[in-house]
């Protein structure tokens, strides 16, 4: 079985990427084509595979090859069942979990290549620029970020001096996001608070992580001022390395839900981290 892997990152538009991806699939002349499932690939790869006459599957977390048979695995039924399946169609484009792309390539002994993506867009339209859809600033939801930073309701509570420090909390959170490039997540209790909506205008229910929110996939995660209750922690199931900052040594994170728990004041910790990051 012939296997090729393409490492695709950076920015691109659907009209530009579809013909370029399709050309790369055809040129590869491989039975199995592996690509990482970042936001750029997920936006255009399905259409490109259709144009190239290839089968495509996304969200793959494991690939096994035996002879001419390839078997892939992915989560189904809200990540409760790990399904394994194969296809006879060739070529087969396998879009992996972005955090597992390098691991899967190493397992199969395939070195990722960078495809040529400089084809002209198959369109009569031209793009003169790009503007963020987020009113008032940059999006805080970054699917391709290596780290997830989660803010909990503790940021809105009275501190040791008996006063609220919402402005300081907002500055600490946005400062860390700007310096680290992390993606912002939130507990449900925080985004439901009226005072949080007023002070943290960079955050909305779209940032919510957990049972009634999203289940992001990042290599690392840091939770601050969050108790680590089960409805929230289920949204962390695909986070590789988990760390938390909380003043309560008996919080949910201490019950085996985090790799490292720092029993400390998140305000002081994040101020020091931001200082070190410059």
C-alpha positions as CSV (number, residue, x, y, z in Angstrom):
1,X,0.0,0.0,0.0
2,X,1.3,3.4,-1.0
3,X,0.9,6.1,1.8
4,X,1.7,9.8,1.5
5,X,1.3,12.4,4.2
6,X,0.9,16.1,3.6
7,X,1.6,18.8,6.3
8,X,-0.8,21.7,5.6
9,X,-1.0,24.8,7.7
10,X,-1.2,28.6,7.4
11,X,-4.1,30.5,5.8
12,X,-6.1,29.9,2.6
13,X,-9.5,30.4,1.1
14,X,-11.9,27.7,0.0
15,X,-11.7,28.8,-3.7
16,X,-7.9,28.6,-3.7
17,X,-7.5,25.5,-1.6
18,X,-10.0,23.1,-3.2
19,X,-8.2,22.9,-6.6
20,X,-4.8,22.9,-5.0
21,X,-5.7,20.1,-2.6
22,X,-7.3,18.1,-5.4
23,X,-4.2,18.5,-7.5
24,X,-2.0,17.3,-4.6
25,X,-4.2,14.2,-4.1
26,X,-4.0,13.3,-7.8
27,X,-0.3,14.0,-8.0
28,X,0.4,11.9,-4.9
29,X,-1.0,8.7,-6.7
30,X,-1.2,7.1,-3.3
31,X,-3.7,4.6,-1.9
32,X,-3.8,6.5,1.5
33,X,-3.3,10.2,1.9
34,X,-2.9,11.5,5.4
35,X,-3.5,15.2,6.4
36,X,-3.9,17.0,9.7
37,X,-7.5,18.1,10.5
38,X,-6.8,21.8,11.2
39,X,-9.4,24.4,10.4
40,X,-8.0,25.1,6.9
41,X,-8.1,21.4,6.0
42,X,-11.5,20.8,7.4
43,X,-12.9,23.7,5.4
44,X,-11.8,22.5,2.0
45,X,-10.5,18.9,2.0
46,X,-13.9,17.3,1.5
47,X,-14.7,19.3,-1.6
48,X,-11.1,18.6,-2.9
49,X,-11.4,14.9,-2.3
50,X,-14.7,14.9,-4.3
51,X,-13.1,16.7,-7.1
52,X,-10.2,14.3,-7.1
53,X,-12.5,11.2,-7.1
54,X,-11.2,10.1,-3.6
55,X,-13.0,8.9,-0.5
56,X,-12.5,11.0,2.6
57,X,-13.0,10.6,6.4
58,X,-12.4,13.1,9.1
59,X,-11.7,13.0,12.9
60,X,-9.4,9.9,12.7
61,X,-7.5,9.1,15.8
62,X,-5.6,6.0,14.7
63,X,-4.6,4.3,11.5
64,X,-3.4,0.7,11.1
65,X,-2.1,-0.9,7.9
66,X,-1.8,-4.6,7.2
67,X,-1.0,-5.6,3.7
68,X,-3.4,-3.8,1.3
69,X,-5.9,-3.2,4.1
70,X,-6.1,0.1,6.1
71,X,-8.2,0.3,9.2
72,X,-8.9,3.7,10.9
73,X,-10.6,4.5,14.2
74,X,-12.6,7.5,15.3
75,X,-14.9,8.5,18.1
76,X,-18.7,8.3,17.5
77,X,-21.9,8.8,19.5
78,X,-20.6,11.9,21.3
79,X,-17.2,10.4,22.0
80,X,-18.6,7.4,23.8
81,X,-17.8,4.7,21.3
82,X,-14.5,4.2,19.4
83,X,-15.4,2.8,16.0
84,X,-13.0,1.0,13.6
85,X,-13.7,0.7,9.9
86,X,-12.0,0.2,6.5
87,X,-12.7,1.3,2.9
88,X,-12.0,-0.4,-0.4
89,X,-12.2,2.9,-2.3
90,X,-8.8,4.4,-3.4
91,X,-7.4,6.9,-3.1
92,X,-8.6,7.4,0.5
93,X,-8.0,10.8,2.2
94,X,-7.7,10.4,5.9
95,X,-8.1,13.6,7.9
96,X,-6.6,12.9,11.3
97,X,-7.0,14.7,14.7
98,X,-4.4,17.5,14.3
99,X,-2.8,16.6,17.7
100,X,-2.2,13.0,16.5
101,X,-1.0,13.6,13.0
102,X,2.7,13.4,13.7
103,X,2.2,10.3,15.9
104,X,0.2,8.5,13.3
105,X,2.8,9.4,10.6
106,X,5.6,8.1,12.8
107,X,3.7,4.9,13.5
108,X,3.3,4.2,9.8
109,X,6.8,5.3,9.0
110,X,5.7,8.1,6.7
111,X,7.5,11.5,6.6
112,X,5.0,14.4,6.1
113,X,5.6,16.5,3.0
114,X,4.6,20.1,2.1
115,X,2.5,20.1,-1.0
116,X,2.5,22.8,-3.7
117,X,-0.5,25.0,-3.0
118,X,0.1,27.8,-5.4
119,X,-2.5,27.0,-8.0
120,X,-4.7,29.9,-9.2
121,X,-8.3,29.9,-7.7
122,X,-10.9,28.4,-10.0
123,X,-13.2,31.5,-9.7
124,X,-14.1,34.7,-11.3
125,X,-13.9,36.6,-8.0
126,X,-10.8,38.1,-6.4
127,X,-10.1,38.6,-2.7
128,X,-8.8,42.1,-1.8
129,X,-8.4,41.4,1.9
130,X,-9.8,39.7,4.9
131,X,-11.6,41.1,7.9
132,X,-12.4,39.4,11.2
133,X,-16.0,38.5,11.8
134,X,-15.6,39.3,15.5
135,X,-16.8,42.7,16.4
136,X,-14.3,44.8,18.3
137,X,-11.2,42.5,18.1
138,X,-9.6,39.2,17.4
139,X,-11.3,35.9,18.0
140,X,-10.4,34.1,21.2
141,X,-11.4,30.7,19.9
142,X,-8.3,29.3,18.1
143,X,-8.8,25.6,17.1
144,X,-5.2,25.2,15.9
145,X,-3.6,26.6,19.1
146,X,-1.3,24.3,21.1
147,X,-2.8,25.4,24.4
148,X,-6.3,25.8,25.9
149,X,-6.7,28.4,28.6
150,X,-9.9,28.1,30.7
151,X,-11.2,30.8,32.9
152,X,-13.6,29.9,35.7
153,X,-16.1,31.8,37.9
154,X,-13.4,32.4,40.5
155,X,-12.1,35.4,38.5
156,X,-15.3,37.3,39.4
157,X,-15.3,36.5,43.1
158,X,-14.1,38.8,45.9
159,X,-10.4,38.5,46.5
160,X,-8.4,38.5,49.7
161,X,-8.9,42.3,50.2
162,X,-12.7,41.8,50.0
163,X,-13.1,43.6,46.7
164,X,-13.8,42.6,43.1
165,X,-11.0,42.9,40.6
166,X,-12.8,42.3,37.3
167,X,-10.6,44.8,35.3
168,X,-7.5,43.1,36.6
169,X,-8.9,39.7,35.8
170,X,-9.7,40.7,32.2
171,X,-6.3,42.2,31.7
172,X,-4.6,39.1,33.1
173,X,-6.6,36.8,30.8
174,X,-6.3,38.8,27.6
175,X,-2.6,39.5,28.4
176,X,-1.9,35.8,28.6
177,X,-3.9,35.0,25.4
178,X,-2.0,37.7,23.5
179,X,1.4,36.5,24.7
180,X,0.9,32.7,24.4
181,X,-1.5,32.5,21.4
182,X,-3.7,30.1,23.5
183,X,-7.4,29.5,22.8
184,X,-9.8,30.7,25.4
185,X,-12.3,28.4,27.1
186,X,-14.8,29.0,29.9
187,X,-16.9,27.2,32.5
188,X,-20.6,27.4,32.2
189,X,-20.9,29.3,35.5
190,X,-18.7,32.1,34.3
191,X,-20.4,32.8,30.9
192,X,-23.8,32.7,32.6
193,X,-22.9,35.5,35.0
194,X,-24.2,39.0,34.1
195,X,-21.1,40.6,35.7
196,X,-18.9,38.5,33.5
197,X,-20.7,39.5,30.4
198,X,-20.1,43.1,31.2
199,X,-16.4,42.8,32.3
200,X,-15.3,40.1,29.9
201,X,-16.6,41.3,26.5
202,X,-14.0,39.1,24.8
203,X,-15.9,36.0,26.0
204,X,-19.2,34.5,25.1
205,X,-21.1,31.2,25.4
206,X,-19.1,30.0,22.3
207,X,-16.1,29.7,24.7
208,X,-17.9,27.3,27.0
209,X,-16.2,24.0,27.5
210,X,-18.0,20.9,28.9
211,X,-21.1,18.8,28.7
212,X,-23.2,21.6,27.3
213,X,-20.4,23.3,25.5
214,X,-17.6,22.2,23.2
215,X,-14.9,19.4,23.4
216,X,-11.7,21.0,22.0
217,X,-8.6,19.2,21.1
218,X,-5.3,20.8,22.2
219,X,-2.0,19.4,23.2
220,X,-2.1,21.2,26.6
221,X,-4.7,22.8,28.8
222,X,-4.5,25.2,31.8
223,X,-7.6,25.8,34.0
224,X,-7.7,28.8,36.3
225,X,-10.3,29.7,39.0
226,X,-12.3,26.6,38.0
227,X,-13.3,23.8,40.4
228,X,-13.0,21.0,37.9
229,X,-16.5,19.6,38.3
230,X,-17.4,16.6,36.1
231,X,-19.9,18.4,33.7
232,X,-17.0,20.8,32.8
233,X,-14.2,18.3,32.8
234,X,-15.9,16.0,30.2
235,X,-15.0,18.7,27.7
236,X,-11.3,18.1,28.5
237,X,-11.3,14.5,27.4
238,X,-9.1,15.2,24.3
239,X,-6.7,17.6,26.1
240,X,-3.2,16.0,26.3
241,X,-1.6,17.5,29.3
242,X,-3.9,19.1,32.0
243,X,-2.8,21.6,34.6
244,X,-4.9,23.7,36.9
245,X,-4.6,26.7,39.3
246,X,-6.9,26.7,42.3
247,X,-6.8,27.8,45.9
248,X,-8.8,24.7,47.0
249,X,-6.6,21.7,47.4
250,X,-9.6,19.4,47.4
251,X,-11.2,20.7,44.2
252,X,-12.2,18.4,41.4
253,X,-8.9,18.8,39.6
254,X,-7.2,17.3,42.6
255,X,-9.3,14.1,42.3
256,X,-7.2,12.7,39.4
257,X,-8.6,15.1,36.8
258,X,-5.4,17.1,36.3
259,X,-1.8,16.1,35.8
260,X,-0.6,19.0,37.9
261,X,-2.6,21.2,40.4
262,X,-1.0,24.4,41.6
263,X,-2.7,25.4,44.9
264,X,-2.2,29.1,44.5
265,X,-3.9,32.4,43.8
266,X,-4.6,32.6,40.0
267,X,-4.2,36.4,40.0
268,X,-0.7,36.2,41.3
269,X,0.2,33.2,39.2
270,X,-1.0,34.7,35.9
271,X,0.6,38.1,36.7
272,X,3.9,36.3,37.1
273,X,3.4,34.2,34.0
274,X,2.6,37.3,31.9
275,X,5.7,39.1,33.4
276,X,7.9,36.1,32.3
277,X,6.3,36.0,28.9
278,X,7.1,39.7,28.4
